[in-house]
Amino acid sequence: MTTYSDTKVDLVINKLTKTQFDSASGLDPTQSYEVDPEFQGSKLLATDANGDIVETTLNPDDVQEKATIQVLQATDSITLADNTLYQGGTQTSLTIALPSSATVGFISQITFQSGSTPTTITSPVSGLVWNPRGEDIVSGVFTPVANKTYTVMVIYDGVQFVALTEGV
């Protein structure tokens, strides 16, 4: 929750069209708003709880938490951090550790390529659950195959960390 002039404003993501932008009007700080995270102008565009389009001169950087991007080395060890994107090229090995604590809403993403020799993944035996419907998950273990690009999303659901995988 972000506070402006002692007034709390809840913000969530929503995409607005150019037409919606052009018809925007004043911001009521007592309303909840949905904002467009891709808007790059000097005004913050939003829809209020009634679906009406509004705009304000608030800086979008003050409202939206931006993700951190961390570049992976070919052989790397990471401790997952909230709201962080880990981007790698071809990984020979990757060790994934969990943070000591997290809150509901924690999300982290790892994207990497498994080369002609499959990437070796090391992850915690407990505390991290690999979604069984994910790509290349066998008996609850993520085992990358050769020549595939993977995206791994890790979320904390309040009880455990859950990893969702997709490989192409």
C-alpha positions in Angstrom: 0.0 0.0 0.0 1.4 3.4 -1.0 0.6 6.5 1.1 0.2 10.0 -0.4 -0.6 13.0 1.9 -1.8 10.6 4.6 -4.3 9.0 2.1 -3.8 5.3 1.2 -4.2 4.3 -2.4 -4.2 0.6 -3.4 -2.8 0.1 -6.9 -2.9 -3.0 -9.2 -1.9 -3.6 -12.8 -4.3 -2.9 -15.7 -3.6 -2.0 -19.3 -5.2 1.1 -20.8 -5.7 2.0 -24.4 -4.9 5.4 -26.0 -8.6 6.2 -26.2 -8.9 5.6 -22.4 -5.9 7.8 -21.8 -7.3 10.6 -23.9 -10.5 10.6 -21.8 -8.8 10.5 -18.4 -9.8 13.0 -15.7 -8.8 13.9 -12.1 -7.6 11.4 -9.4 -9.6 10.8 -6.2 -7.1 9.7 -3.6 -9.8 7.9 -1.6 -10.4 5.4 -4.5 -8.6 2.2 -5.4 -6.9 2.3 -8.8 -5.6 0.0 -11.5 -2.5 1.4 -13.4 -0.8 0.6 -16.6 2.8 -0.5 -15.8 3.9 0.1 -19.4 2.9 3.7 -19.5 6.0 5.9 -19.8 4.5 9.4 -19.7 4.6 12.0 -17.0 1.1 11.2 -15.8 -0.1 8.0 -14.0 -3.1 6.5 -15.8 -5.7 4.5 -13.9 -9.2 3.2 -13.6 -10.9 3.7 -10.3 -13.1 1.3 -8.4 -16.1 2.3 -10.6 -14.2 1.7 -13.9 -13.8 5.4 -14.7 -10.5 6.4 -16.3 -8.5 8.9 -14.3 -5.0 10.4 -14.5 -2.6 12.1 -12.1 0.8 13.7 -12.3 2.1 11.3 -9.6 5.4 9.7 -10.7 4.7 6.0 -11.7 8.0 5.1 -10.1 6.6 6.1 -6.7 3.7 3.8 -7.2 5.1 0.7 -8.8 7.8 -1.5 -7.5 10.2 -2.3 -10.3 11.8 -5.8 -10.6 15.5 -6.2 -10.2 17.3 -8.0 -13.0 20.3 -10.1 -12.1 22.5 -11.6 -14.9 23.5 -15.2 -14.3 27.0 -16.6 -14.9 27.4 -19.9 -16.8 27.9 -21.6 -13.4 26.1 -19.7 -10.6 24.6 -20.0 -7.2 21.7 -17.7 -6.3 19.6 -17.1 -3.2 16.2 -16.1 -4.6 15.1 -12.6 -3.8 11.5 -11.2 -4.1 10.6 -9.3 -7.2 13.9 -10.4 -9.0 14.4 -11.7 -12.5 17.5 -13.9 -13.0 18.5 -13.9 -16.7 21.1 -16.3 -18.0 22.5 -17.5 -21.3 23.6 -21.1 -21.4 24.0 -22.5 -17.9 26.2 -25.4 -17.1 25.1 -25.5 -13.5 22.8 -23.5 -11.3 22.4 -23.8 -7.5 19.2 -22.3 -6.2 18.8 -21.4 -2.5 15.7 -20.0 -0.8 15.6 -16.9 1.3 15.4 -17.3 5.1 11.9 -15.7 5.1 9.3 -14.5 2.7 5.8 -13.1 2.6 2.8 -14.1 0.6 3.2 -12.5 -2.8 6.9 -13.3 -3.1 7.8 -13.9 -6.8 11.0 -14.6 -8.5 11.8 -15.7 -12.1 14.8 -17.5 -13.5 15.3 -17.8 -17.3 18.2 -19.7 -18.8 19.3 -22.0 -21.6 20.3 -25.6 -21.2 23.0 -26.3 -23.7 24.1 -29.5 -25.5 25.1 -30.8 -22.1 22.0 -30.4 -19.9 22.2 -27.9 -17.1 22.7 -29.4 -13.6 20.3 -27.9 -11.1 20.8 -28.1 -7.4 17.9 -26.9 -5.2 16.7 -27.4 -1.6 15.4 -30.9 -0.7 12.8 -29.3 1.5 11.0 -25.9 1.3 10.8 -25.8 -2.5 8.1 -27.8 -4.3 8.4 -28.3 -8.1 4.9 -28.2 -9.6 4.4 -31.7 -11.1 2.8 -30.3 -14.2 5.9 -28.3 -15.0 8.2 -28.9 -17.9 10.8 -31.7 -17.3 9.7 -32.5 -13.7 10.1 -36.1 -12.8 9.2 -37.4 -9.3 9.2 -33.9 -8.0 12.7 -33.1 -9.3 13.4 -30.5 -12.0 15.9 -32.0 -14.5 16.6 -29.8 -17.5 17.2 -31.5 -20.8 19.7 -30.5 -23.5 19.0 -27.6 -25.9 16.0 -26.1 -24.2 15.3 -22.6 -22.8 13.6 -22.6 -19.4 11.6 -20.1 -17.4 11.1 -21.0 -13.8 8.7 -18.9 -11.7 9.0 -19.3 -7.9 6.2 -18.0 -5.7 5.7 -18.2 -1.9 2.1 -19.2 -1.1 2.3 -18.6 2.7 3.4 -22.2 3.4 6.0 -23.2 0.9 7.9 -22.0 -2.2 6.4 -23.4 -5.4 8.3 -23.6 -8.6 6.6 -23.6 -12.0 8.6 -24.4 -15.0 8.2 -24.0 -18.8 10.7 -25.2 -21.4 10.8 -24.5 -25.1 
